[in-house]
Amino acid sequence: TNCPEALDQALLRPGRFDEIITMSLPDYQQRLGILEMYLFNPKFHRAVDPHVTVAQLAAQTDGWSPAELESIINKAAIKAARERETQITQKSLQAAFEEVKSMRRMRIY
């Protein structure tokens, strides 16, 4: 959870969860890998314009979680489909980034 203070104390008593593991947010290289995985991994069956790059997107998303990065890719795929494009383009990625960024400001996921 991102809100450990909200957990019922019964869950935290000895014998339940004896270890708290903290995960840091991904650095540039990790964000780049996450974005590329969600965009180019064949298991997701996404058609991607061969000119698409995510290096700038990885640089723009410092402090973002992997879930937020995944959301960018998912929204880009939806935007491309709604615009009847056959591939995810740089334009659809940038529009999705702007949408997630604005939702992030409001903390609505």
C-alpha positions in Angstrom: 0.0 0.0 0.0 1.0 3.6 -0.5 -0.8 4.4 2.8 0.6 2.2 5.5 -1.0 4.4 8.1 -4.4 3.3 6.8 -3.8 -0.4 7.5 -5.7 -2.0 10.4 -3.3 -2.6 13.3 -4.4 -6.2 13.4 -2.6 -6.8 10.1 0.6 -5.4 11.5 0.8 -7.5 14.7 3.7 -10.0 15.0 3.2 -13.1 12.8 1.3 -11.4 10.1 3.5 -9.1 8.1 6.9 -9.2 9.8 8.7 -7.2 7.2 8.0 -3.9 5.5 9.6 -3.6 2.1 10.0 -0.1 0.6 10.2 0.3 -3.2 11.7 3.4 -4.6 10.4 5.0 -7.8 12.2 4.0 -11.0 15.2 6.0 -12.3 15.5 7.1 -15.9 16.8 3.8 -17.2 14.1 1.9 -15.3 11.4 4.2 -16.6 12.7 3.8 -20.1 12.6 0.0 -19.7 9.1 0.0 -18.3 7.8 2.2 -21.1 9.5 0.1 -23.8 8.2 -3.1 -22.2 4.6 -1.9 -22.2 4.9 -0.4 -25.7 6.9 -3.0 -27.6 6.4 -6.3 -25.7 4.6 -8.7 -28.2 2.3 -10.1 -25.5 0.5 -6.8 -25.5 -0.2 -6.9 -29.3 0.3 -3.2 -29.9 1.0 -1.9 -33.3 3.6 0.9 -32.9 4.9 3.4 -35.5 8.5 2.4 -36.0 9.6 6.1 -35.5 8.2 6.2 -32.0 10.8 6.8 -29.2 10.2 6.9 -25.5 13.5 8.4 -24.3 12.0 11.9 -24.0 9.0 10.5 -22.3 11.2 8.7 -19.8 13.0 11.9 -19.1 9.7 13.8 -18.5 8.4 11.3 -16.0 10.9 11.6 -13.1 9.1 10.7 -9.9 6.3 8.7 -11.7 5.3 5.2 -10.7 5.4 2.2 -13.0 1.5 2.2 -12.9 1.5 5.8 -14.2 3.9 4.8 -17.0 1.7 1.9 -17.9 -1.3 4.2 -18.0 0.4 6.5 -20.5 0.9 3.5 -22.9 -2.7 2.3 -22.4 -4.2 5.7 -23.0 -2.0 6.2 -26.1 -3.4 2.9 -27.5 -6.9 4.0 -26.8 -6.3 7.4 -28.3 -4.8 5.9 -31.5 -7.8 3.6 -31.8 -10.3 6.4 -31.3 -8.6 8.4 -34.0 -8.8 5.4 -36.3 -5.0 5.2 -36.5 -3.5 1.8 -37.2 -0.5 2.3 -34.9 0.4 4.1 -31.7 2.2 7.3 -32.8 4.4 9.8 -31.1 1.4 12.2 -31.2 -0.9 9.7 -29.4 1.9 9.1 -26.8 2.4 12.8 -26.1 -1.4 13.3 -25.8 -1.6 10.4 -23.4 1.3 11.8 -21.4 -0.5 15.2 -21.0 -3.7 13.5 -19.9 -2.0 11.4 -17.3 0.1 14.4 -16.2 -3.1 16.4 -15.6 -4.8 13.6 -13.8 -1.6 13.2 -11.7 -1.8 16.8 -10.6 -5.4 16.1 -9.3 -4.3 12.7 -8.0 -7.1 11.0 -9.9 -6.0 7.6 -11.3 
